[in-house]
Amino acid sequence: MFEQVVGNGANLFVIIIAVLAGFVGGLSYIDYLKVKKEESGKH
């Protein structure tokens, strides 16, 4: 149905990059919530 233009290694690379991006995004969001909580506690 679909012709694969790139090899399996490229697909694996894209999946790894997507997982890492999600992990970094999650850590950034957790850090944002922590900083926001600390700032609200100071005032």
N, C-alpha and C positions, 0 to 999 in steps of 0.2 A: 504493500500500500504506500508506504513512505520509503524513499531512498535515503539511506544514511550517508551523509556527506563526510562526516568526521568519524574517527575511530572510537572504539570503546574507551580508550584512555582519555580522550577529550571529554567524553560524557562523565567519567568518574571525576575528572578535574573540576568540571562545572558543579557537580554535586558537592564536592568537598568545599569549594568556595562558597556555595550557598549555605551550607551548614555552618561554616565559620562566620559568615556574615550574620546569620541569625544568632549565633552564640554571642558575638560582640555586641549586637543590638540589645540582646537581653541583659548583658552585664551593664551596658550603658544606662538602660532603663532602671535597673535596680540601684545603680549609683545615683541617678537623678532623684529617685524616690527617697534615698537615704539623706541626700543633701537637702532636699526640700523639707524633710521631717526635722532635721537639725536646725534649719533656719527658722521654722515655725516655733520651735521650742525656745529659741533665744528671745523672741519678742514677747 
